[in-house]
Amino acid sequence: MRSVQRFNKKTRVKSQKERVESGALFVSLKPAGYPLRSSLHEYPEVFENNVFEFYAREQWNGLVVQSGEYLFDRRMFPDFAFKVVNVVPEGSVIGQSTVFLIEDVTSDDIVPEPSNTVHFDDVIGQDSAKHKCKLIMKFLDDPERFGKWAPRNVLFYGPSGTGKTMLAKALANTSDVPILPIKATQLIGEFVGDGARQLHQLFDRAEDLQPCIIFIDELDAIALDRRFQELRGDVVEIVNSLLTEMDGIESREGVCTIAATNRIESLDPAVRSRFEEEIDFVLPDPKERLAILQSNIASFPVELDADVNVTSLVSKTEGFSGRDLVEKILKSALHAAILEDSLVGNRHLEEALKRTTASSLFKNSDEGMFT
């Protein structure tokens, strides 16, 4: 069923004649995309402004335009929308003398994460990773000193919940530089070419903010070994764009790209080879688990029962990550106690541990079914 489309109505002959001499002198447009998503659509880019201006005048001649409206292409890319950002004078008619300005979806739209308060001390354990990050700090402090030997591409890898994102934020905070975080999954599922465009804009923005950190989380979402990519969609274009940026074909001084993954063995070899440094994150040992528990319990809004034995909990959580301890054990126990209007006791912690262990066993039973 074809939907009814609402187009800008051309002015009446009389009103158009009255306004032709004072028609649109200037129209600023911004690419807005298609009204519906489809992998069959190519995302067009204006690369020759003079040619586009002639093209726009021809197809939109006589239309009355106002800021905030949309103009739809009807020829090369049917139904692709351009948003009218500004019209001079407002509400005037597009004519053969109208000047068009295309405002690209620029890297200025990408903003760094607001200042965070994460410090290295907040990441308990991971001493080896912290030590290696000191080199990145020195680079961000004086990029010119390193030249071609700069640590531009660094890979954080290890089990989920071991502090990879926290350490990246702590690194940016300690170095007093902006961080541009993005999840690789955000680059998938848009129009063809859109993910690659987002990546280039991300690196352009980082160059404007240098020294700067780009943090790409869940790297395996786009950089899975190419033998398996047919199982999860075509991301070759995104991967190629990432490789181009990491290869440094465009020199971006003062930009450090940090990517994180918990599936390093599944990464495409071409992508993995671009990282000069791989930093391993490991699960916390008993001493570190105790420190994580004690540190987070100290911020509880509810007191612990006097008989709670945190040390015994440490011995029962072998193989747990820091996030498991905080989100699955402590938070669950705290919420249960709040609901009961009671102190946090051993019973709450044991029940949270039992639920977490049961769900982990269920998860592990399915592991590898689809690989």
Protein Blocks (a to p, Z undefined) as FASTA:
>chain_A
ZZdddddddddfklmmmmmmmmcfbdcdddebjfbdcfkbccdddfbfklmmmmmmmmmg
oiacdehiacddfklmghiacddfbdcdehiacdfkbccddddddfklpccddddfbdfk
lmggjllmmmmmmmmmmmmmmmmlnmmmbcfbccdeddehiopmmmmmmmmmmnopacdd
ddfklmgoiaehklmmmmmmmmmmmmmmpccddddehklmmmgcfklmmmnopaklmmmm
mmmmmnomaacehiacddddfblmlpcfklmmmpmbdcddddddfklmmmmmmmmmmmpc
bdcdfklcfklmmmmmghiafklmmmmmmmmmmmmmmmnopacdfklmmmmmmmmmmmmm
mmmmmgoklZZ
